[in-house]
Amino acid sequence: MFGPITCLIIGIALIIVLMLVLRFHAFLALISSAIIVALLSNQIPIDEALPLVAEQFGEMMGSIGILLAMAAIIGKCLMDSGAAERIVRAFSRLFGKGREHHSLLSSGFVLSIPVFFDTVFYLLAPLARAVYARRKQNYILIICAAAAGGAITHALVPPTPGPIMVAEQLDEYTRKLADPVRVTILRTILVGILASIVPVIFGGVLYARWIDKRISVVPKDALGVSQSELEAISLKPTSELPHLWFSLLPFVLPVILLAGASIIQSLLPVIDPQNPVYTHAYEPALRTAIQIFGDKNLVFFLGALIAIGLLVSQKRTHFKKTIQQLEPAITSGAIIAFITCAGGSFGKVLYASGVGDVIAQAVDQWNLSLLVAAFLSASLIRIAQGSATVAMITAAGVIAPTLAAVELPYHPVYLVAAIGFGASGYSWMNDSGFWIFSQLTGLTERQTLKTWTAMLTIMAITGFLWVLILSTLLPLTPSA
């Protein structure tokens, strides 16, 4: 039986050997590594090792299984019907021909503020492939731009769960100070957006351009659609493609419903679910409506129904035949779900083995400055267990109690940004985002490490350096 650090080393070595040397399928490599590490850890009882792996796999599948299937159907319908091509042509007119990647980056940046990054990238990936079908070049630049904007705001800008929970934990401790400086959600949003601009330029634009010149990739088929089919659609005149508003509806409706529910929920007063007391008579009905129409599975189910209707009307084929054509997309979505959930299970096992506690203790003993400690602790926890949200929450738990013992020369909201950048980089094979990017773009594991992983790491480091500069030039303290 081994300790946390040994388990981490064993887990990393297993992944590398099984996938890169023995060429195991990603699902088999990840689930095998999770089982072996769980059995070897001295922090996990032997009789709980296999149930832990299975429970985490099932928990993640329950969270994203339906979502992945519906998103795969939407992507397939958007591409087959020509709707993705129609949206790309609109992007070309808006930003100019050859600059569609700027539109994808901007879309991801904005959409991932109220919606999970995974959800947004499911929607942007088909559009990115449609852009490549027209341009026949710069595939790496296009997909990196589509991913960069969403990845960074997901980690830094509320109302996504990570930055909200970090802000709330820090605010809980700052409220106890003699001269409290509140870490409000609004201030976290504003600083998060300001802190995101510079790193997304370095990662999503400059590095994406640089790596695009050094990796030549012809995208593999994904979601049951071949690249040759997309290229044939790109030659059609605009009059033969769906209307723009109809093309956008399967994409935009889920975003509007999720974002609207999130915003309304944040405006409602907090209640005790065991003993709810409502301010207004309409509140119970409103909260029920939010739970229903803010459910990601339902909104993507509605988006899939609209997308199927779009494909039927465009192809003018029988409904039964259209449904049969969706089977490859559902199969592809199932494979992505299995790989993603296996990666989540592996990350959970590493976390349960005690890696996070060891990292937290080390940061505390080194007596680092709070901004550096916040960034390093989130970075190490992220590398160890994969989940950016878990890394942010864990790092906040390490940093927040120290606020009472120090006097900061800058506003504590910068600690939220430092933790967010630490938790947003270094995505590798224990992170579900790694596999989503790899599977939806058709890149190999090596190519994903050179593009996705390297890009996020560059954004994390440049973002932290930018936070250091901002906290000095714009400290936001009452005296300033």
GUBA-349246 format. One record per residue (C-alpha): residue in one letter; x, y, z. Coordinates in nm, 2 decimals. Each point is the difference from the previous one (the first is absolute). Layout:
{a; {X; Y; Z}}
...
//
This chain:
{m; {0.00; 0.00; 0.00}}
{f; {0.14; 0.34; -0.10}}
{g; {-0.03; 0.36; 0.10}}
{p; {-0.15; 0.29; -0.20}}
{i; {0.30; 0.11; -0.19}}
{t; {0.10; -0.35; -0.10}}
{c; {-0.36; -0.07; -0.12}}
{l; {0.02; 0.32; -0.21}}
{i; {0.33; -0.11; -0.16}}
{i; {-0.14; -0.36; -0.06}}
{g; {-0.32; 0.15; -0.15}}
{i; {0.19; 0.23; -0.24}}
{a; {0.24; -0.28; -0.10}}
{l; {-0.28; -0.24; -0.07}}
{i; {-0.19; 0.24; -0.22}}
{i; {0.32; 0.07; -0.20}}
{v; {0.10; -0.36; -0.04}}
{l; {-0.35; -0.13; -0.08}}
{m; {-0.10; 0.27; -0.25}}
{l; {0.32; 0.12; -0.16}}
{v; {0.21; -0.32; 0.01}}
{l; {-0.26; -0.29; -0.01}}
{r; {-0.26; 0.20; -0.19}}
{f; {-0.29; -0.09; 0.22}}
{h; {-0.33; 0.16; -0.07}}
{a; {-0.04; 0.31; 0.21}}
{f; {-0.30; -0.15; 0.20}}
{l; {0.19; -0.32; 0.09}}
{a; {0.32; 0.19; 0.09}}
{l; {-0.18; 0.25; 0.23}}
{i; {-0.23; -0.25; 0.17}}
{s; {0.29; -0.25; 0.05}}
{s; {0.21; 0.27; 0.16}}
{a; {-0.28; 0.11; 0.22}}
{i; {-0.06; -0.35; 0.13}}
{i; {0.37; -0.07; 0.06}}
{v; {0.07; 0.33; 0.18}}
{a; {-0.32; -0.05; 0.22}}
{l; {0.13; -0.35; 0.10}}
{l; {0.35; 0.12; 0.08}}
{s; {-0.09; 0.31; 0.20}}
{n; {0.03; -0.02; 0.38}}
{q; {-0.26; 0.27; 0.03}}
{i; {-0.28; -0.20; -0.17}}
{p; {-0.12; -0.32; 0.18}}
{i; {0.04; -0.30; -0.22}}
{d; {-0.37; -0.09; 0.02}}
{e; {-0.09; 0.36; -0.11}}
{a; {0.25; 0.02; -0.29}}
{l; {-0.20; -0.15; -0.28}}
{p; {-0.34; 0.15; 0.11}}
{l; {0.17; 0.35; 0.00}}
{v; {0.11; -0.04; -0.36}}
{a; {-0.35; -0.13; -0.10}}
{e; {-0.19; 0.26; 0.20}}
{q; {0.20; 0.30; -0.15}}
{f; {-0.04; -0.15; -0.35}}
{g; {-0.37; -0.03; 0.05}}
{e; {-0.03; 0.35; 0.16}}
{m; {0.17; 0.16; -0.29}}
{m; {-0.20; -0.20; -0.25}}
{g; {-0.32; 0.11; 0.17}}
{s; {0.12; 0.36; -0.02}}
{i; {0.11; 0.01; -0.37}}
{g; {-0.12; -0.32; -0.17}}
{i; {-0.33; 0.14; -0.14}}
{l; {0.16; 0.34; -0.06}}
{l; {0.27; -0.16; -0.22}}
{a; {-0.25; -0.20; -0.20}}
{m; {-0.22; 0.30; -0.07}}
{a; {0.30; 0.22; -0.08}}
{a; {0.13; -0.26; -0.25}}
{i; {-0.35; -0.01; -0.16}}
{i; {0.00; 0.38; -0.03}}
{g; {0.35; 0.01; -0.15}}
{k; {-0.09; -0.27; -0.25}}
{c; {-0.32; 0.18; -0.11}}
{l; {0.17; 0.34; -0.02}}
{m; {0.27; -0.15; -0.23}}
{d; {-0.22; -0.22; -0.22}}
{s; {-0.27; 0.26; -0.05}}
{g; {0.25; 0.27; -0.10}}
{a; {-0.09; 0.21; 0.30}}
{a; {0.36; 0.00; 0.13}}
{e; {0.11; 0.12; -0.34}}
{r; {-0.26; 0.27; 0.00}}
{i; {0.12; 0.13; 0.34}}
{v; {0.36; 0.00; -0.12}}
{r; {-0.09; 0.21; -0.30}}
{a; {-0.17; 0.25; 0.23}}
{f; {0.33; 0.00; 0.21}}
{s; {0.20; 0.07; -0.32}}
{r; {-0.22; 0.31; -0.08}}
{l; {0.03; 0.13; 0.35}}
{f; {0.37; -0.04; 0.06}}
{g; {0.12; -0.02; -0.36}}
{k; {0.10; -0.30; -0.20}}
{g; {0.29; -0.19; 0.17}}
{r; {-0.07; 0.13; 0.35}}
{e; {-0.28; -0.24; 0.11}}
{h; {0.23; -0.12; 0.28}}
{h; {-0.04; 0.34; 0.17}}
{s; {-0.37; -0.05; 0.00}}
{l; {0.03; -0.35; 0.15}}
{l; {0.23; 0.13; 0.27}}
{s; {-0.23; 0.29; 0.08}}
{s; {-0.30; -0.24; 0.01}}
{g; {0.17; -0.24; 0.23}}
{f; {0.12; 0.29; 0.23}}
{v; {-0.36; 0.13; 0.04}}
{l; {-0.19; -0.32; 0.00}}
{s; {0.21; -0.17; 0.27}}
{i; {-0.08; 0.27; 0.25}}
{p; {-0.35; -0.14; 0.07}}
{v; {0.05; -0.35; -0.14}}
{f; {0.25; -0.28; 0.07}}
{f; {0.29; -0.01; -0.24}}
{d; {-0.07; -0.36; -0.10}}
{t; {-0.35; 0.10; -0.11}}
{v; {0.13; 0.29; -0.20}}
{f; {0.27; -0.19; -0.17}}
{y; {-0.25; -0.27; -0.11}}
{l; {-0.18; 0.27; -0.19}}
{l; {0.31; 0.18; -0.14}}
{a; {0.19; -0.31; -0.12}}
{p; {-0.24; -0.07; -0.30}}
{l; {0.03; 0.37; -0.09}}
{a; {0.38; -0.02; 0.01}}
{r; {0.00; -0.30; -0.23}}
{a; {-0.23; 0.18; -0.24}}
{v; {0.24; 0.30; 0.00}}
{y; {0.28; -0.24; -0.09}}
{a; {-0.21; -0.16; -0.28}}
{r; {-0.01; 0.35; -0.16}}
{r; {0.35; 0.11; 0.07}}
{k; {0.19; -0.33; -0.05}}
{q; {0.27; 0.13; 0.23}}
{n; {0.08; 0.12; 0.35}}
{y; {-0.20; -0.28; 0.17}}
{i; {0.21; 0.02; 0.32}}
{l; {-0.04; 0.38; 0.02}}
{i; {-0.38; -0.03; -0.05}}
{i; {-0.06; -0.27; 0.27}}
{c; {0.24; 0.16; 0.25}}
{a; {-0.17; 0.34; -0.04}}
{a; {-0.34; -0.17; 0.06}}
{a; {0.12; -0.16; 0.32}}
{a; {0.22; 0.28; 0.14}}
{g; {-0.27; 0.25; 0.07}}
{g; {-0.24; -0.24; 0.17}}
{a; {0.27; -0.17; 0.21}}
{i; {0.12; 0.32; 0.16}}
{t; {-0.33; 0.16; 0.09}}
{h; {-0.12; -0.33; 0.13}}
{a; {0.27; 0.02; 0.27}}
{l; {-0.01; 0.37; 0.08}}
{v; {-0.34; 0.15; -0.06}}
{p; {-0.32; -0.08; 0.20}}
{p; {-0.27; -0.13; -0.02}}
{t; {0.19; -0.33; -0.07}}
{p; {0.04; -0.19; 0.32}}
{g; {0.38; 0.02; 0.05}}
{p; {0.05; 0.37; 0.03}}
{i; {-0.33; 0.05; 0.19}}
{m; {0.10; -0.25; 0.27}}
{v; {0.35; 0.14; 0.03}}
{a; {-0.14; 0.36; 0.03}}
{e; {-0.25; -0.12; 0.27}}
{q; {0.27; -0.18; 0.20}}
{l; {0.22; 0.31; 0.00}}
{d; {-0.28; 0.23; 0.07}}
{e; {-0.10; -0.20; 0.30}}
{y; {0.34; 0.07; 0.16}}
{t; {0.03; 0.36; -0.11}}
{r; {-0.33; 0.08; 0.17}}
{k; {0.16; -0.09; 0.33}}
{l; {0.27; 0.26; -0.03}}
{a; {-0.02; 0.33; 0.20}}
{d; {0.00; 0.19; -0.33}}
{p; {-0.17; -0.24; -0.24}}
{v; {0.07; 0.01; -0.37}}
{r; {-0.28; -0.20; -0.17}}
{v; {0.07; -0.24; -0.28}}
{t; {-0.33; 0.05; -0.18}}
{i; {-0.11; -0.20; -0.31}}
{l; {-0.02; 0.32; -0.20}}
{r; {0.36; 0.10; 0.08}}
{t; {0.11; -0.36; -0.07}}
{i; {-0.17; 0.02; -0.35}}
{l; {0.16; 0.33; -0.09}}
{v; {0.35; -0.10; 0.12}}
{g; {-0.03; -0.34; -0.16}}
{i; {-0.09; 0.15; -0.34}}
{l; {0.29; 0.26; 0.03}}
{a; {0.25; -0.27; 0.10}}
{s; {-0.11; -0.23; -0.29}}
{i; {0.08; 0.23; -0.29}}
{v; {0.38; -0.01; 0.00}}
{p; {0.04; -0.38; 0.04}}
{v; {-0.26; -0.09; -0.26}}
{i; {0.19; 0.22; -0.25}}
{f; {0.33; -0.18; 0.09}}
{g; {-0.16; -0.35; 0.00}}
{g; {-0.30; 0.00; -0.23}}
{v; {0.15; 0.23; -0.26}}
{l; {0.38; 0.02; 0.00}}
{y; {0.08; -0.36; 0.11}}
{a; {-0.28; -0.13; -0.21}}
{r; {0.15; 0.16; -0.30}}
{w; {0.35; -0.12; 0.09}}
{i; {-0.10; -0.36; 0.05}}
{d; {-0.23; 0.00; -0.30}}
{k; {0.31; 0.05; -0.22}}
{r; {0.18; -0.29; 0.16}}
{i; {-0.27; -0.27; 0.00}}
{s; {-0.17; -0.11; -0.32}}
{v; {-0.33; -0.17; 0.08}}
{v; {-0.27; -0.13; -0.23}}
{p; {-0.30; -0.04; 0.24}}
{k; {-0.14; -0.35; 0.05}}
{d; {-0.36; -0.07; -0.03}}
{a; {-0.19; 0.08; 0.32}}
{l; {-0.37; -0.01; 0.11}}
{g; {-0.07; -0.23; -0.30}}
{v; {0.07; 0.27; -0.26}}
{s; {0.29; -0.03; -0.24}}
{q; {0.21; 0.31; -0.10}}
{s; {-0.08; -0.07; -0.37}}
{e; {-0.37; 0.04; 0.08}}
{l; {0.07; 0.34; 0.16}}
{e; {0.20; 0.11; -0.30}}
{a; {-0.28; -0.09; -0.24}}
{i; {-0.24; 0.21; 0.21}}
{s; {0.24; 0.29; -0.01}}
{l; {-0.04; 0.02; -0.38}}
{k; {-0.37; 0.05; 0.02}}
{p; {-0.15; 0.34; -0.07}}
{t; {-0.14; 0.18; 0.31}}
{s; {-0.35; -0.02; -0.15}}
{e; {0.01; -0.38; 0.04}}
{l; {0.10; 0.02; 0.37}}
{p; {-0.24; 0.05; 0.30}}
{h; {-0.09; 0.35; 0.12}}
{l; {0.25; 0.14; 0.25}}
{w; {-0.25; 0.04; 0.28}}
{f; {-0.11; -0.37; -0.04}}
{s; {0.36; -0.11; -0.02}}
{l; {0.08; 0.18; 0.33}}
{l; {-0.31; -0.12; 0.19}}
{p; {0.13; -0.34; 0.11}}
{f; {0.32; 0.17; 0.11}}
{v; {-0.14; 0.31; 0.16}}
{l; {-0.31; -0.13; 0.18}}
{p; {0.20; -0.22; 0.25}}
{v; {0.23; 0.29; 0.07}}
{i; {-0.29; 0.25; 0.06}}
{l; {-0.18; -0.24; 0.22}}
{l; {0.30; -0.09; 0.21}}
{a; {0.13; 0.36; 0.03}}
{g; {-0.35; 0.13; 0.07}}
{a; {-0.06; -0.25; 0.28}}
{s; {0.34; 0.07; 0.15}}
{i; {-0.05; 0.37; 0.00}}
{i; {-0.35; -0.01; 0.15}}
{q; {0.12; -0.25; 0.26}}
{s; {0.28; 0.23; 0.11}}
{l; {-0.25; 0.29; 0.05}}
{l; {-0.24; -0.21; 0.22}}
{p; {0.06; 0.01; 0.38}}
{v; {0.17; -0.31; 0.15}}
{i; {-0.25; -0.22; 0.19}}
{d; {0.02; -0.30; 0.23}}
{p; {-0.12; -0.30; -0.21}}
{q; {-0.10; -0.18; 0.32}}
{n; {-0.22; 0.30; 0.12}}
{p; {-0.05; 0.23; -0.30}}
{v; {-0.14; 0.35; 0.06}}
{y; {-0.10; 0.19; -0.32}}
{t; {0.00; 0.37; -0.04}}
{h; {-0.26; 0.00; -0.28}}
{a; {-0.29; -0.23; -0.09}}
{y; {0.14; -0.07; -0.34}}
{e; {0.34; -0.12; 0.12}}
{p; {-0.08; -0.38; 0.03}}
{a; {-0.13; -0.01; -0.36}}
{l; {0.30; 0.20; -0.12}}
{r; {0.25; -0.22; 0.18}}
{t; {-0.17; -0.31; -0.14}}
{a; {0.02; 0.15; -0.35}}
{i; {0.37; 0.07; 0.05}}
{q; {0.07; -0.36; 0.11}}
{i; {-0.18; -0.13; -0.31}}
{f; {0.12; 0.23; -0.28}}
{g; {0.34; 0.05; 0.16}}
{d; {0.07; -0.37; -0.01}}
{k; {0.28; -0.06; -0.25}}
{n; {-0.14; -0.34; -0.11}}
{l; {-0.34; 0.14; -0.08}}
{v; {0.12; 0.31; -0.19}}
{f; {0.24; -0.21; -0.21}}
{f; {-0.29; -0.24; -0.06}}
{l; {-0.20; 0.29; -0.13}}
{g; {0.29; 0.11; -0.21}}
{a; {0.04; -0.35; -0.15}}
{l; {-0.37; -0.01; -0.09}}
{i; {0.03; 0.33; -0.18}}
{a; {0.32; -0.11; -0.18}}
{i; {-0.17; -0.32; -0.11}}
{g; {-0.29; 0.20; -0.14}}
{l; {0.25; 0.22; -0.18}}
{l; {0.17; -0.30; -0.16}}
{v; {-0.34; -0.15; -0.10}}
{s; {-0.12; 0.32; -0.16}}
{q; {0.33; 0.06; -0.18}}
{k; {0.05; -0.35; -0.13}}
{r; {-0.37; -0.05; -0.06}}
{t; {0.04; -0.37; 0.10}}
{h; {-0.23; -0.22; 0.21}}
{f; {0.03; 0.05; 0.37}}
{k; {0.09; -0.37; 0.06}}
{k; {0.29; 0.02; -0.25}}
{t; {0.13; 0.31; 0.17}}
{i; {0.00; -0.16; 0.34}}
{q; {0.20; -0.30; -0.14}}
{q; {0.26; 0.24; -0.14}}
{l; {0.06; 0.13; 0.35}}
{e; {0.13; -0.34; 0.13}}
{p; {0.37; 0.07; -0.07}}
{a; {-0.03; 0.33; 0.19}}
{i; {-0.15; -0.17; 0.30}}
{t; {0.27; -0.27; -0.01}}
{s; {0.27; 0.27; -0.01}}
{g; {-0.16; 0.18; 0.29}}
{a; {-0.01; -0.32; 0.20}}
{i; {0.37; -0.06; -0.06}}
{i; {0.09; 0.35; 0.11}}
{a; {-0.22; -0.04; 0.31}}
{f; {0.18; -0.32; 0.10}}
{i; {0.34; 0.15; -0.04}}
{t; {-0.10; 0.32; 0.18}}
{c; {-0.15; -0.19; 0.29}}
{a; {0.30; -0.23; 0.03}}
{g; {0.23; 0.31; 0.02}}
{g; {-0.22; 0.14; 0.27}}
{s; {0.01; -0.33; 0.19}}
{f; {0.38; 0.00; -0.02}}
{g; {0.01; 0.36; 0.13}}
{k; {-0.23; -0.08; 0.29}}
{v; {0.22; -0.30; 0.11}}
{l; {0.31; 0.23; 0.00}}
{y; {-0.19; 0.25; 0.21}}
{a; {-0.12; -0.27; 0.24}}
{s; {0.36; -0.13; 0.04}}
{g; {0.09; 0.32; 0.18}}
{v; {0.20; 0.19; -0.26}}
{g; {-0.19; 0.32; 0.06}}
{d; {0.07; 0.00; 0.38}}
{v; {0.37; -0.05; -0.06}}
{i; {0.02; 0.29; -0.24}}
{a; {-0.19; 0.23; 0.24}}
{q; {0.23; -0.08; 0.28}}
{a; {0.31; 0.06; -0.21}}
{v; {-0.13; 0.34; -0.11}}
{d; {-0.07; 0.10; 0.36}}
{q; {0.35; -0.11; 0.12}}
{w; {0.18; 0.20; -0.28}}
{n; {-0.14; 0.33; 0.13}}
{l; {-0.06; 0.14; -0.35}}
{s; {-0.18; 0.33; -0.08}}
{l; {-0.37; -0.05; -0.03}}
{l; {-0.02; 0.07; -0.37}}
{v; {0.28; -0.25; -0.08}}
{a; {-0.13; -0.25; 0.25}}
{a; {-0.35; 0.02; -0.15}}
{f; {0.13; -0.05; -0.35}}
{l; {0.24; -0.29; 0.09}}
{s; {-0.25; -0.18; 0.22}}
{a; {-0.27; 0.01; -0.27}}
{s; {0.26; -0.10; -0.26}}
{l; {0.13; -0.30; 0.19}}
{i; {-0.35; -0.13; 0.09}}
{r; {-0.12; 0.04; -0.36}}
{i; {0.30; -0.20; -0.13}}
{a; {-0.06; -0.27; 0.26}}
{q; {-0.37; -0.06; -0.04}}
{g; {-0.12; 0.16; -0.32}}
{s; {-0.31; 0.20; 0.09}}
{a; {0.04; 0.38; -0.02}}
{t; {-0.30; 0.05; 0.23}}
{v; {0.13; -0.24; 0.26}}
{a; {0.34; 0.17; -0.02}}
{m; {-0.15; 0.34; 0.05}}
{i; {-0.22; -0.10; 0.30}}
{t; {0.29; -0.19; 0.17}}
{a; {0.25; 0.29; -0.06}}
{a; {-0.26; 0.25; 0.14}}
{g; {-0.03; -0.21; 0.31}}
{v; {0.38; 0.02; 0.04}}
{i; {0.02; 0.38; -0.06}}
{a; {-0.32; 0.14; 0.16}}
{p; {0.09; -0.07; 0.37}}
{t; {0.33; 0.20; -0.03}}
{l; {-0.18; 0.32; -0.09}}
{a; {-0.06; 0.08; 0.37}}
{a; {0.38; -0.01; 0.07}}
{v; {0.13; 0.23; -0.28}}
{e; {-0.06; 0.35; -0.13}}
{l; {-0.02; -0.01; -0.38}}
{p; {0.13; 0.30; -0.21}}
{y; {-0.26; -0.09; -0.26}}
{h; {-0.37; -0.11; -0.01}}
{p; {-0.05; -0.37; 0.09}}
{v; {-0.21; -0.04; -0.32}}
{y; {0.34; -0.04; -0.17}}
{l; {0.04; -0.32; 0.19}}
{v; {-0.31; -0.14; -0.18}}
{a; {0.18; 0.08; -0.34}}
{a; {0.33; -0.16; 0.12}}
{i; {-0.18; -0.32; 0.11}}
{g; {-0.20; 0.00; -0.33}}
{f; {0.31; 0.02; -0.21}}
{g; {0.18; -0.27; 0.21}}
{a; {-0.30; -0.23; -0.05}}
{s; {-0.05; 0.07; -0.37}}
{g; {0.34; -0.12; -0.14}}
{y; {0.19; -0.33; -0.04}}
{s; {-0.30; -0.20; -0.12}}
{w; {0.12; -0.35; -0.08}}
{m; {-0.15; -0.35; -0.01}}
{n; {-0.17; 0.01; 0.34}}
{d; {-0.21; 0.29; -0.11}}
{s; {-0.34; -0.05; -0.18}}
{g; {0.07; 0.32; -0.20}}
{f; {0.31; -0.16; -0.15}}
{w; {-0.21; -0.29; -0.14}}
{i; {-0.29; 0.22; -0.12}}
{f; {0.24; 0.22; -0.19}}
{s; {0.19; -0.30; -0.15}}
{q; {-0.31; -0.20; -0.10}}
{l; {-0.20; 0.29; -0.14}}
{t; {0.29; 0.13; -0.21}}
{g; {0.14; -0.33; -0.11}}
{l; {0.35; 0.06; 0.14}}
{t; {0.22; -0.27; 0.14}}
{e; {0.11; 0.01; 0.36}}
{r; {0.35; 0.13; -0.10}}
{q; {-0.16; 0.28; -0.21}}
{t; {-0.24; 0.09; 0.28}}
{l; {0.29; 0.03; 0.24}}
{k; {0.18; 0.23; -0.24}}
{t; {-0.31; 0.22; -0.07}}
{w; {-0.26; -0.01; 0.28}}
{t; {0.23; -0.07; 0.29}}
{a; {0.28; 0.24; -0.11}}
{m; {-0.25; 0.27; -0.08}}
{l; {-0.17; -0.02; 0.34}}
{t; {0.33; 0.00; 0.18}}
{i; {0.12; 0.31; -0.18}}
{m; {-0.33; 0.18; 0.08}}
{a; {0.03; -0.11; 0.37}}
{i; {0.36; 0.13; 0.04}}
{t; {-0.05; 0.33; -0.20}}
{g; {-0.33; 0.05; 0.18}}
{f; {0.16; -0.03; 0.34}}
{l; {0.28; 0.24; -0.10}}
{w; {-0.27; 0.24; -0.12}}
{v; {-0.18; -0.03; 0.33}}
{l; {0.33; 0.09; 0.18}}
{i; {0.02; 0.32; -0.21}}
{l; {-0.36; 0.09; 0.04}}
{s; {0.01; -0.05; 0.38}}
{t; {0.29; 0.25; 0.01}}
{l; {-0.13; 0.26; -0.25}}
{l; {-0.36; -0.03; 0.10}}
{p; {-0.01; -0.13; 0.36}}
{l; {-0.37; 0.10; 0.05}}
{t; {0.05; 0.04; 0.37}}
{p; {-0.20; 0.27; 0.19}}
{s; {0.32; 0.21; 0.04}}
{a; {0.07; -0.02; -0.37}}
//
